[in-house]
Amino acid sequence: MVAAGPWVRDVWHMLELPGTVTVRGRDGRDYERPMWTYWCLVEGTLGVDPSYLLDNDGNLPPVVHLDTDAPLLDDTDGSLVTEELWGIYYKPDFNFGGVQGGAMPWVVEQPADEVAVDPYGPDSTEFVVGEDFERMWTSALAHAHKRFEGKRGLYRRAPTGGIGAFTPDSFPVFDTFRENVHVIADSNHGYKMIGVGALVAKEVLGSGRRCSSRSVSPGTPRGSSTP
C-alpha cells in the first residue's frame, strides 16, 4: 500500500502508469491532461493566544472557511490587496500556539516531472510563503474579525507551506494498480481523509467494503472538468 502524498508522482512512474489521462470537457470532447499537477499550499500562524478564537462556551470552533468577492484592503495602510475572489481558512491551534490557517493555493506552472518535491516544506527554496501571503492573510483575518485588526506584527515569519500533487479534477484516487499495489493519492485533503486509511486497510486485508474512488487507465475519460 502506498500513501506518499506529494511523492505519488514518483511512485506512479515506478508502477509505469500513464502520465496523462483523458478528461471529457463540458463541450463533450475528450482532452489529454497531465495526471499530476502541483499546487503550492500557503499557510501561516498569527501568534495570539489560541483561546482568542474559542467559541462563547470556551470550546474549539470548526475550521472557518471564508470565500468572498468583497475587495480586500490592506489592514495596515488601506491599500488594495485584491478585488478578485479570495478566500482563507483559519482555526485556533494549541499545537501551533496561535491562530493557524492559510489561503488559496497557487498552481505550480512547471510540468510535474520538473518540480523539485525535495527538499520539502521549510527546507524548500521555492515553495514556502513570503511577505505577499503575510499581507493577504493578516488583512483577510482583520476583514473577517475586528479583533484581528492591527495584529500583523504578531504574524510568525517562518518558511511554512508545501506542495501537493493534484489529479486533473482534484478528487483523490484510491485503487489497486498492477494487481498488488493499493495507492492512496489524496490530493492534500488532509484531515478530511482520516477515515480512508482504515477503509483501505480493511480492503487490503480482504474484509469490508471496497474503497475505491476511480481507476485511472489510458483512454478512460474521467470527470467533466472544463478543458
Backbone bond lengths (Angstrom), bond angles and torsions (degrees), N, CA, C in turn:
res aa  C-N    CA-C-N  psi(-1)  N-CA   C-N-CA  omega(-1)  CA-C   N-CA-C  phi
1 M - - - 1.460 - - 1.519 108.86 -
2 V 1.306 116.89 137.89 1.458 122.20 -177.91 1.522 109.33 -125.23
3 A 1.316 116.39 127.05 1.460 122.30 172.50 1.525 106.41 -136.42
4 A 1.328 115.80 80.52 1.466 121.07 -166.57 1.521 114.65 -102.11
5 G 1.328 117.61 6.73 1.458 119.09 178.18 1.517 111.89 57.00
6 P 1.336 118.44 -129.93 1.466 120.85 -176.39 1.522 114.23 -67.62
7 W 1.348 117.58 -11.98 1.466 120.96 178.58 1.532 111.94 -88.20
8 V 1.336 117.62 6.76 1.459 120.36 -179.33 1.530 111.30 -60.66
9 R 1.312 116.84 -29.29 1.471 120.87 177.43 1.517 110.88 -54.52
10 D 1.334 117.01 -43.89 1.461 120.76 -177.19 1.525 111.10 -71.03
11 V 1.314 117.02 -38.17 1.464 120.61 176.29 1.521 109.57 -64.08
12 W 1.320 116.14 -40.27 1.469 121.85 178.21 1.523 110.48 -56.08
13 H 1.342 115.78 -43.47 1.461 120.07 178.38 1.530 110.93 -65.19
14 M 1.328 116.72 -42.35 1.463 120.50 179.75 1.524 111.42 -59.84
15 L 1.322 115.56 -34.21 1.464 120.21 179.74 1.530 112.26 -83.63
16 E 1.344 115.84 -2.38 1.467 122.44 -179.97 1.522 111.27 56.70
17 L 1.332 114.47 44.85 1.464 121.51 177.58 1.525 109.06 -94.07
18 P 1.339 118.17 158.63 1.465 121.50 -172.38 1.526 113.10 -65.74
19 G 1.329 115.37 143.92 1.456 120.96 178.55 1.505 113.21 -85.40
20 T 1.339 116.69 -8.19 1.465 120.97 177.14 1.520 109.02 -130.81
21 V 1.306 115.48 163.47 1.454 121.51 178.46 1.523 108.11 -141.51
22 T 1.321 116.68 147.35 1.450 121.19 179.99 1.524 109.67 -85.06
23 V 1.315 115.85 125.16 1.456 122.29 -179.81 1.529 108.85 -118.37
24 R 1.307 116.96 130.94 1.462 120.71 178.47 1.521 109.32 -89.04
25 G 1.321 116.64 121.55 1.461 121.61 -179.31 1.510 112.07 -80.50
26 R 1.302 115.64 172.35 1.460 120.74 179.57 1.521 112.43 -65.54
27 D 1.325 116.16 -18.23 1.460 119.98 176.98 1.525 112.73 -83.77
28 G 1.340 116.92 2.63 1.455 120.80 178.63 1.511 114.20 85.36
29 R 1.320 118.06 -3.86 1.462 121.63 179.94 1.527 110.42 -92.00
30 D 1.328 115.74 155.73 1.459 121.47 179.09 1.526 110.28 -97.09
31 Y 1.326 115.48 139.65 1.455 121.81 -178.98 1.525 109.08 -131.07
32 E 1.329 116.27 143.90 1.449 121.06 174.99 1.519 109.26 -87.60
33 R 1.303 115.95 127.36 1.453 121.16 179.98 1.531 109.84 -127.06
34 P 1.339 117.88 149.40 1.464 119.28 175.69 1.526 110.11 -59.52
35 M 1.326 116.15 140.96 1.456 119.40 178.14 1.521 110.34 -64.96
36 W 1.332 118.22 -36.78 1.463 121.59 -176.87 1.515 111.18 -125.33
37 T 1.306 115.40 134.95 1.463 122.60 171.80 1.521 106.81 -130.55
38 Y 1.318 116.00 133.01 1.465 118.91 -179.39 1.531 111.10 -90.17
39 W 1.316 113.81 139.72 1.454 121.54 174.63 1.525 107.72 -120.63
40 C 1.322 116.39 141.74 1.455 121.21 178.11 1.525 109.05 -92.19
41 L 1.314 116.34 123.59 1.452 122.95 -177.26 1.523 109.62 -93.15
42 V 1.322 117.10 130.34 1.469 121.06 -175.34 1.528 109.41 -116.06
43 E 1.326 115.27 123.78 1.455 121.25 -178.99 1.519 110.20 -145.29
44 G 1.321 115.10 159.03 1.452 119.88 177.58 1.521 110.82 -163.89
45 T 1.335 115.51 -178.55 1.461 121.55 -177.21 1.518 110.04 -134.87
46 L 1.322 115.73 135.29 1.458 121.95 171.51 1.526 107.17 -97.79
47 G 1.320 116.83 124.82 1.457 120.81 -171.13 1.514 115.08 -80.93
48 V 1.321 116.90 54.99 1.463 121.26 171.61 1.524 108.35 -98.92
49 D 1.325 117.17 165.19 1.460 120.06 174.41 1.521 108.45 -60.86
50 P 1.341 119.44 128.68 1.465 120.59 -179.13 1.525 113.76 -54.38
51 S 1.339 117.10 -29.14 1.464 120.04 179.93 1.523 111.92 -66.59
52 Y 1.320 116.05 -10.44 1.467 122.82 177.83 1.528 111.72 -58.91
53 L 1.333 116.03 -22.27 1.461 119.55 -174.73 1.530 112.35 -122.13
54 L 1.338 118.05 15.88 1.461 119.52 174.64 1.519 109.83 -69.33
55 D 1.348 116.38 160.68 1.461 118.52 179.81 1.534 110.20 -77.17
56 N 1.323 116.60 -179.02 1.464 120.90 -175.07 1.518 113.44 -63.48
57 D 1.336 116.47 -20.51 1.466 120.48 178.60 1.526 112.40 -95.69
58 G 1.322 116.65 5.44 1.455 119.91 179.38 1.514 114.02 81.04
59 N 1.318 117.58 16.01 1.459 121.90 -179.15 1.529 110.69 -100.89
60 L 1.332 115.32 158.64 1.460 119.31 174.78 1.524 109.79 -67.18
61 P 1.315 118.50 129.74 1.457 120.85 176.71 1.519 110.18 -81.64
62 P 1.318 118.04 169.04 1.469 118.85 172.14 1.521 109.91 -68.32
63 V 1.331 115.69 163.59 1.463 119.32 173.75 1.523 108.10 -63.26
64 V 1.310 116.10 128.20 1.464 121.03 -178.95 1.527 109.13 -89.53
65 H 1.325 115.96 128.16 1.461 121.83 173.31 1.524 107.74 -114.76
66 L 1.303 116.96 122.74 1.458 122.09 -179.11 1.521 109.33 -120.41
67 D 1.323 116.34 123.09 1.462 122.07 175.45 1.520 107.79 -128.19
68 T 1.311 117.00 132.57 1.455 120.27 -177.21 1.523 110.95 -156.19
69 D 1.332 115.09 159.37 1.465 120.11 173.82 1.530 110.81 -106.92
70 A 1.343 116.63 11.27 1.467 119.83 176.52 1.525 109.57 -67.74
71 P 1.325 118.84 140.00 1.467 120.04 177.13 1.528 110.43 -56.19
72 L 1.308 115.86 136.81 1.462 121.07 178.92 1.520 108.57 -102.54
73 L 1.334 116.35 121.07 1.452 122.36 -178.86 1.526 110.42 -105.76
74 D 1.320 115.58 144.79 1.452 121.53 178.56 1.528 109.53 -61.34
75 D 1.324 116.23 128.57 1.463 120.27 -177.39 1.528 112.24 -69.94
76 T 1.319 117.87 -15.73 1.466 120.49 -177.79 1.522 112.73 -92.49
77 D 1.348 116.28 -49.50 1.470 118.67 -174.52 1.515 114.61 -119.98
78 G 1.342 117.50 0.52 1.458 120.87 177.12 1.512 115.25 79.09
79 S 1.342 117.51 2.46 1.463 119.71 179.25 1.527 110.35 -71.05
80 L 1.317 115.35 160.33 1.462 120.51 -177.15 1.526 110.40 -76.38
81 V 1.331 116.49 124.62 1.464 121.43 173.79 1.517 108.95 -86.54
82 T 1.325 116.85 -49.65 1.465 121.54 176.54 1.520 109.09 -162.76
83 E 1.315 115.03 150.41 1.461 120.30 172.11 1.530 110.54 -118.20
84 E 1.330 114.63 11.72 1.460 120.12 174.41 1.525 109.15 -94.09
85 L 1.331 116.32 170.44 1.459 121.14 177.97 1.520 109.75 -56.46
86 W 1.329 117.11 133.12 1.457 120.78 178.80 1.517 109.63 -140.59
87 G 1.322 115.58 162.08 1.452 119.35 -179.23 1.514 111.61 -156.87
88 I 1.339 115.87 151.91 1.461 121.80 176.33 1.526 108.94 -140.24
89 Y 1.326 116.34 168.41 1.454 122.01 169.48 1.517 107.09 -139.07
90 Y 1.337 116.00 153.38 1.461 119.21 -176.43 1.523 109.88 -164.45
91 K 1.337 114.58 160.04 1.461 121.37 -178.12 1.520 108.73 -163.97
92 P 1.328 118.51 153.70 1.467 119.06 169.65 1.513 108.96 -71.40
93 D 1.303 117.24 138.38 1.458 120.04 -176.23 1.524 109.55 -139.80
94 F 1.343 116.53 110.92 1.455 120.87 -177.92 1.533 112.08 -75.58
95 N 1.331 116.96 -20.07 1.469 119.24 175.33 1.529 110.56 -71.46
96 F 1.325 115.90 -39.97 1.460 120.52 178.92 1.524 111.51 -84.92
97 G 1.337 116.76 -15.36 1.455 120.00 179.55 1.511 113.27 70.33
98 G 1.330 116.82 45.77 1.452 120.61 179.48 1.507 110.96 174.14
99 V 1.321 116.05 -159.15 1.460 121.94 171.82 1.519 106.74 -99.59
100 Q 1.320 115.44 119.85 1.466 121.17 -173.61 1.518 109.45 -114.99
101 G 1.322 115.95 145.87 1.463 119.30 178.91 1.506 111.67 178.99
102 G 1.307 115.54 -163.27 1.456 119.55 -176.67 1.511 111.64 -161.83
103 A 1.312 114.79 -168.37 1.464 122.03 -179.16 1.519 108.44 -136.76
104 M 1.312 114.88 -174.90 1.456 119.90 -177.12 1.529 110.97 -62.19
105 P 1.330 117.97 131.81 1.467 120.02 178.12 1.529 110.67 -69.73
106 W 1.310 115.59 163.92 1.457 118.97 176.34 1.534 109.77 -118.77
107 V 1.317 114.66 149.03 1.454 121.11 -175.41 1.526 110.46 -77.00
108 V 1.324 115.91 129.58 1.473 121.68 174.45 1.521 107.28 -77.91
109 E 1.309 116.47 122.27 1.465 120.66 -170.93 1.523 113.38 -74.15
110 Q 1.340 118.27 -27.08 1.461 119.20 -177.22 1.528 110.73 -64.80
111 P 1.329 117.24 147.69 1.463 119.77 170.83 1.515 109.83 -55.63
112 A 1.321 116.81 148.19 1.468 121.33 -173.62 1.523 112.62 -53.52
113 D 1.336 117.39 -38.89 1.461 119.73 -176.55 1.526 112.63 -69.30
114 E 1.329 117.36 -14.68 1.460 120.64 -178.92 1.522 112.71 -99.06
115 V 1.334 116.91 -2.75 1.467 120.46 -177.20 1.525 110.04 -82.59
116 A 1.327 116.59 131.40 1.462 121.60 177.91 1.531 108.98 -87.59
117 V 1.319 116.30 99.04 1.464 120.37 178.76 1.527 109.90 -69.29
118 D 1.309 116.39 -37.39 1.461 121.27 177.65 1.527 110.09 -103.85
119 P 1.329 118.07 143.85 1.465 126.27 -3.12 1.523 111.01 -71.33
120 Y 1.324 115.51 144.53 1.456 120.87 -173.48 1.529 111.69 -99.29
121 G 1.333 115.66 154.21 1.458 121.12 173.42 1.515 112.92 68.24
122 P 1.326 117.90 -137.34 1.467 120.80 -173.84 1.522 114.37 -63.01
123 D 1.325 117.95 -17.03 1.464 120.39 179.29 1.523 112.59 -84.80
124 S 1.343 116.54 -7.46 1.461 119.89 -178.80 1.527 110.24 -74.23
125 T 1.320 115.81 146.90 1.463 120.43 174.69 1.521 111.61 -97.91
126 E 1.343 116.53 -6.32 1.462 120.76 -176.01 1.523 113.60 -112.29
127 F 1.325 116.59 -43.35 1.455 119.90 -166.15 1.522 112.98 -111.87
128 V 1.320 115.23 61.98 1.458 122.45 174.52 1.531 107.62 -134.61
129 V 1.329 115.97 161.69 1.459 119.89 -176.62 1.527 110.88 -76.73
130 G 1.330 114.08 160.17 1.455 120.38 179.10 1.515 110.58 -136.30
131 E 1.321 116.52 -158.89 1.457 121.73 -175.97 1.523 112.03 -66.14
132 D 1.327 118.26 -30.41 1.466 120.11 179.68 1.522 110.58 -62.27
133 F 1.335 116.72 -42.05 1.462 119.54 178.37 1.521 110.30 -66.89
134 E 1.321 117.13 -43.97 1.468 120.74 179.53 1.528 110.49 -55.21
135 R 1.323 116.36 -47.06 1.467 121.01 -179.18 1.521 111.21 -63.27
136 M 1.328 115.63 -46.98 1.465 119.65 -176.07 1.522 111.14 -66.39
137 W 1.347 116.66 -48.10 1.464 120.24 -171.55 1.528 112.03 -70.54
138 T 1.324 116.74 -43.08 1.461 118.58 179.15 1.530 111.46 -67.44
139 S 1.322 117.02 -34.05 1.464 120.34 176.02 1.520 110.63 -68.21
140 A 1.329 116.22 -37.40 1.456 120.24 179.23 1.523 111.44 -68.02
141 L 1.348 116.80 -38.74 1.465 119.53 175.58 1.522 110.73 -61.70
142 A 1.326 116.66 -41.21 1.459 120.75 178.73 1.525 110.88 -66.81
143 H 1.332 116.49 -33.63 1.467 121.34 176.52 1.527 110.07 -64.06
144 A 1.333 115.99 -38.08 1.463 120.78 -175.63 1.529 112.69 -80.66
145 H 1.343 117.71 -36.14 1.468 122.02 -175.41 1.523 109.93 -139.07
146 K 1.308 116.46 125.78 1.461 120.32 178.82 1.528 111.34 -59.07
147 R 1.329 117.17 -29.41 1.474 120.74 -178.17 1.526 112.36 -61.80
148 F 1.354 117.36 -19.33 1.461 120.14 -178.80 1.529 112.84 -95.48
149 E 1.305 116.90 0.95 1.465 118.31 178.24 1.530 110.10 -65.01
150 G 1.319 115.48 136.79 1.454 120.91 177.27 1.522 115.20 72.93
151 K 1.329 117.22 17.16 1.473 120.54 -175.57 1.532 113.22 -103.05
152 R 1.320 118.72 9.17 1.460 119.86 -175.98 1.524 112.08 -57.98
153 G 1.289 116.73 -32.40 1.457 119.77 -179.02 1.517 113.52 -63.40
154 L 1.334 117.07 -14.69 1.465 121.19 178.67 1.526 112.35 -91.49
155 Y 1.337 116.58 -2.30 1.464 118.96 178.97 1.527 109.52 -65.68
156 R 1.321 116.26 133.94 1.465 120.88 -178.34 1.520 109.99 -88.13
157 R 1.296 115.52 105.84 1.464 119.71 -179.85 1.517 109.44 -74.57
158 A 1.299 114.87 114.61 1.466 121.02 -178.89 1.523 107.73 -154.88
159 P 1.335 117.88 153.55 1.472 120.99 178.58 1.522 111.32 -75.67
160 T 1.318 116.43 74.94 1.459 121.13 -178.97 1.522 110.21 -98.37
161 G 1.322 115.86 165.87 1.458 121.33 -179.68 1.515 110.59 118.44
162 G 1.296 115.59 -167.65 1.458 121.48 -178.49 1.514 108.98 169.53
163 I 1.326 117.09 -175.19 1.462 120.21 177.66 1.518 109.48 -128.26
164 G 1.311 114.65 155.76 1.455 120.70 177.74 1.518 110.13 -132.71
165 A 1.322 116.08 149.35 1.464 121.94 179.09 1.524 108.31 -95.92
166 F 1.321 116.47 118.17 1.454 121.42 -175.50 1.535 111.16 -110.96
167 T 1.319 114.75 143.99 1.456 121.80 175.52 1.528 108.89 -74.45
168 P 1.342 118.95 170.93 1.464 120.23 -177.82 1.525 114.31 -57.64
169 D 1.334 117.55 -32.52 1.465 119.22 -179.92 1.526 112.26 -108.84
170 S 1.337 116.64 8.53 1.466 123.21 178.08 1.521 113.99 65.07
171 F 1.322 117.66 13.51 1.453 120.92 173.17 1.525 108.90 -94.54
172 P 1.317 117.71 143.86 1.467 120.17 -178.96 1.516 112.74 -69.36
173 V 1.311 114.91 159.25 1.463 121.74 177.00 1.524 108.42 -122.57
174 F 1.334 116.59 127.26 1.469 121.54 172.84 1.514 105.53 -126.93
175 D 1.301 117.16 117.34 1.468 118.51 -179.01 1.527 109.69 -167.53
176 T 1.342 114.45 166.93 1.457 121.14 177.56 1.521 109.13 -98.41
177 F 1.322 116.75 130.34 1.455 122.37 -179.44 1.526 109.08 -122.15
178 R 1.311 115.87 152.05 1.472 121.93 -179.07 1.529 111.15 51.68
179 E 1.308 115.60 30.99 1.463 124.87 172.68 1.518 115.38 72.58
180 N 1.330 118.70 -22.07 1.460 116.92 -174.67 1.531 115.08 -141.22
181 V 1.343 118.02 14.25 1.460 120.37 178.18 1.527 108.83 -122.68
182 H 1.329 115.54 112.28 1.461 119.37 177.55 1.524 108.25 -91.20
183 V 1.330 116.02 124.80 1.455 122.08 -175.09 1.525 110.21 -111.07
184 I 1.327 115.19 129.92 1.464 121.12 169.08 1.519 106.38 -105.94
185 A 1.321 115.90 107.09 1.466 121.27 177.18 1.530 105.98 -108.60
186 D 1.340 115.62 98.06 1.460 118.64 -164.58 1.516 115.89 -94.58
187 S 1.328 119.06 -1.93 1.461 121.61 177.86 1.523 112.90 49.97
188 N 1.317 117.01 30.51 1.459 122.79 174.62 1.524 114.37 61.21
189 H 1.321 116.70 39.23 1.459 119.77 174.12 1.531 111.72 -79.74
190 G 1.307 116.38 -7.00 1.463 121.78 169.20 1.509 114.82 58.91
191 Y 1.345 115.65 -128.47 1.460 120.52 -172.26 1.521 111.99 -62.11
192 K 1.329 117.60 -20.11 1.462 120.46 178.99 1.527 111.37 -66.81
193 M 1.329 116.45 -13.20 1.453 121.35 -175.11 1.525 112.92 -103.76
194 I 1.326 117.68 9.49 1.461 120.49 -173.25 1.529 112.09 -54.53
195 G 1.322 118.40 -41.30 1.465 121.25 -176.68 1.512 114.43 -72.76
196 V 1.328 117.40 -14.66 1.460 120.09 -174.89 1.527 111.51 -66.09
197 G 1.324 117.57 -39.71 1.461 120.32 -178.14 1.515 112.17 -57.25
198 A 1.322 116.59 -43.30 1.466 120.19 -179.90 1.528 111.10 -66.43
199 L 1.320 116.71 -40.29 1.466 120.28 179.79 1.529 111.01 -65.84
200 V 1.338 115.66 -43.20 1.463 119.50 179.42 1.525 110.44 -64.94
201 A 1.330 117.21 -40.80 1.464 120.08 179.07 1.520 110.87 -59.41
202 K 1.339 117.24 -41.41 1.460 120.59 178.45 1.526 110.97 -63.59
203 E 1.339 115.29 -40.20 1.470 117.98 179.76 1.523 111.05 -67.07
204 V 1.345 116.62 -43.68 1.458 120.14 -179.65 1.528 110.90 -61.52
205 L 1.330 115.76 -35.44 1.459 120.32 179.89 1.520 113.00 -83.45
206 G 1.340 115.64 -0.88 1.457 119.46 175.51 1.502 115.22 84.72
207 S 1.334 117.53 21.25 1.458 119.92 177.61 1.517 109.33 -131.51
208 G 1.316 116.36 158.71 1.452 120.79 178.06 1.508 112.33 81.73
209 R 1.338 114.75 177.56 1.458 120.84 -178.81 1.527 110.73 -74.55
210 R 1.310 114.19 155.07 1.456 119.49 177.97 1.517 109.13 -69.34
211 C 1.324 115.98 131.40 1.466 122.44 178.28 1.520 107.83 -106.28
212 S 1.317 116.85 99.77 1.458 119.59 -177.04 1.512 110.37 -143.75
213 S 1.318 118.25 126.31 1.447 123.45 171.99 1.518 106.17 -84.28
214 R 1.181 138.53 -93.02 1.439 129.68 168.56 1.507 109.32 -138.07
215 S 1.297 114.99 150.53 1.457 119.71 173.44 1.523 109.33 -69.52
216 V 1.301 116.59 154.45 1.458 121.74 176.00 1.516 107.34 -124.54
217 S 1.299 117.01 113.32 1.454 120.36 179.44 1.518 109.08 -140.59
218 P 1.321 118.28 154.90 1.469 121.18 -177.70 1.513 110.75 -57.02
219 G 1.332 115.83 135.09 1.461 121.43 174.40 1.518 114.62 81.18
220 T 1.322 117.58 5.42 1.456 119.82 179.27 1.518 109.73 -102.64
221 P 1.337 118.43 112.00 1.458 119.76 -179.21 1.521 110.79 -63.40
222 R 1.346 115.66 140.84 1.443 120.51 177.37 1.519 109.66 -123.98
223 G 1.326 114.96 138.34 1.459 120.35 170.31 1.506 113.73 62.67
224 S 1.328 114.94 -166.46 1.458 121.79 177.88 1.518 108.83 -138.29
225 S 1.327 114.78 44.26 1.465 119.42 -176.33 1.517 110.85 -68.84
226 T 1.322 114.01 149.39 1.452 118.23 175.75 1.511 110.44 -72.25
227 P 1.322 119.29 128.58 1.469 119.76 -178.73 1.527 110.67 -69.30
